[in-house]
Amino acid sequence: MAYAALRSIGAYVPKNILSNDDLAKLVDTSDEWITKRTGIKERHIADKDETTSDLGVKAASLALQRSKIKKEDIDMLICATITPDYFCMPSTATVISKKLGLKNVTAFDISAACTGFIYILSIAKAFIESGMKKNILIVGTEKLSAITDYTDRGTCILFGDGSGAAVISATENKNEAIIDVNTGADGTYADLLMTPNGGTGSPHDALEGESAKCFMQMKGNETFKVAVRTLTKDVVEILKDNDIDSSKIDHFVPHQANLRIIKAVGDALGMTKEQVVITVAKYGNTSGASIPMAINDIYESGELKAGELLLLDAFGGGLTWGSALVPFSPLA
């Protein structure tokens, strides 16, 4: 039987940094206010001519290089993004595949907001275990600055740009295999976090002026409450279903949205400080890119070793959520 293994990780962040002090010049806020409520100190912002696919290509190239798998052997590319290069088509995945020089590969996007990386991980796992594909490149990439309203202090303090990527490959060694991935959604909470304008539900030509822009809108307090409850429940279930105690997790990698959410979930699960991976201070919320970016941080720092067990957990607009139990299984 074929199993799916996480072979490599890569990430990229743009060079431009937007600090809390910089934001205080744009809206009524301060470094102290932002830090206390979110834990964020700065976020990276792409250049105007830097596209979502440009960010994704840099992360994907690094993941490919580290995987020790030939580019020609990649047979699928899946991209998770809510900031695609083009509104409808072509997909950002096809643009990335072109820029990488990948030919004759299956390529498509999915939209699951901050849960996007876990969604594409589950898709890659399914394709490999079915025998349909052998080596899949998954990319979470976002240029959230393009859909952020920098006059809205409730959202502009949260979001940044960045990308993360991984190679998922077939293996016959069950010890290397992704153990489980759980995903879900509940559209009844869709209005808590959304970009309401521009689609067929609210087309541009029916709007005027600034309201025609597809900016993110969020009901912060309601989102916080649902996020903590949903994330905790999802992780408890995946650990129970696989008979794994939280003490056996080497690295708990939650979506990096808000430090208070991360701490609340970590405390509810009984995770130690050493287990929980936190990168929100320097990147902010990068949606579907945040989990692979966080994994990349512990990989590059030398904290992530072959064979160690990752627990991933995310929550995003839709509302969507997901969790995964993933051993890090690089090729020797």
WOKAQUI-V122421 format. One record per helix or strand. SS is the DSSP state (h for helix, s for strand). FROM is the first residue (numbers start at 1). TO is the last residue. Records with the same first field share a line. If there is no record, write none. Layout:
# WOKAQUI-V122421
SS: FROM-TO  FROM-TO
This chain:
# WOKAQUI-V122421
s: 3-12  16-19  42-45  76-80  106-110  135-143  159-159  161-171  180-185  193-194  217-218  251-254  276-276  285-285  309-316  320-328
h: 20-24  31-38  52-67  71-73  92-100  113-129  144-147  153-156  174-176  187-192  204-206  209-212  220-241  246-248  259-269  280-283  287-300
